[in-house]
Amino acid sequence: MRTTELVDGFRHSTSYVNAHRGKTFVVMLGGEALAQPGFKAIINDIALLHSLGIKIVLVHGARPQIDDALAQNGLTPEYYNGVRITEEDTLKVIKQVVGSLQLDITARLSMSLSNTPMQNAQINVVSGNFVIAQPLGVEEGIDYSLSGRVRRIDSDGLRRQLDNGGIVLLGPVAASVTGECFNLTAEEVATQIAVKIKADKMIGFSANEGIIDEAGNVLAELMPTDAQAILNNLSEQAPLSFGTHAFLKASIDACRNGVSRCHFVSYLDDGALLQELFSRDGIGTQIVTESAERLRRASISDIGGILDLIRPLEEKGFLVRRSREQLEIEIEQFMLIERDGLVIGCAAFYPFEEEHAGEFACLVVHPKYRDADRGSLLLHNIISQARVKGYTRLFALTTRSIHWFLEHGFNIVEVDALPEKKKQLYNYQRKSKILALDL
């Protein structure tokens, strides 16, 4: 019986559903995204995330809508250093635009018609004074007037609403302790909320699939320092759209202040949000927290560290013993995880070109660092290498970790499934279980 695409998709997304359930996401939906025909589909997808047990704060922007409304009212938008100068007559227009968009989003999240993705959703949308603003003041002789910045976030109030099952919806206008309204940037609001409530992810949208490099390729993952370098470089050579520039900067700030992952996806690609969150390869760019650890290919200078790591398991018979000389010959096959100069994990990848297959071998993680899926990280890296080479299968031999491999999609196979060269070396006395993963 042939497995349908739908069933296959559900099965592959299950681990991500379980990983995301109960987590808190801050979603930043800029005015550019709200103006697109696909806006309704994005709202439907956000509602789907909510139905899967994800807690959501939705922050919307309104930059293009505000500029259009100002033009219709005979007002010229004024900016200084990329920040809008908000006079009283400008703020009146801004409040009308932001209020209208907020009602439109609320209406969409309230829909529960039959035969639609929102059927029986029944989502409570909560808005309020969770953000307290203060004026930007005067800079280099320029008075920003009623343009402001975040002064305080009511993180306890936000968490209560999220724990009660509501989606919190906020815009780029907030009140101050003096009772005035100030115009903020949606990016700052989203960033400050994500940091203060310790969100697990912050998500933004742009016209592109993510951050694009000079060759036109999507950069799947960036550390904040790399993202900052790209931001500086692109700003000088090929200026980004204001929304992309602002969210990339916001992501860097959020990661540096404790938000572990910030995702950037396209509002033009239908389902990009779901594909980014629930598929192995994703579809956009994620900016991830910098770590003291790094995954890299091993070199001759790492042999001592690898031997210190694998010797205890070799002595217990869990691993086949490797001499220093053998390790020197095979060192280029090893990937390792290094933390502050200490090798805390390693794995080897042996190619069998003729059969378009590879062996995943010698997986070891230091006993003190076995609580953060570092073995999975090494496996996924080697899977990626195998796919780049065009291999169709990855196999492993083990006497102790059978269930770990099964949990990662491997299946038990017989000796005849091994590449011919590996079959000739199989140790029948050791009786290792053979597991294979179709790529």
Summary of the structure (lengths in Angstrom):
residues: 439
radius of gyration: 26.0
end to end distance: 20.1
largest distance: 86.5
contacts: 1365
relative contact order: 0.09
helix: 42%
strand: 26%
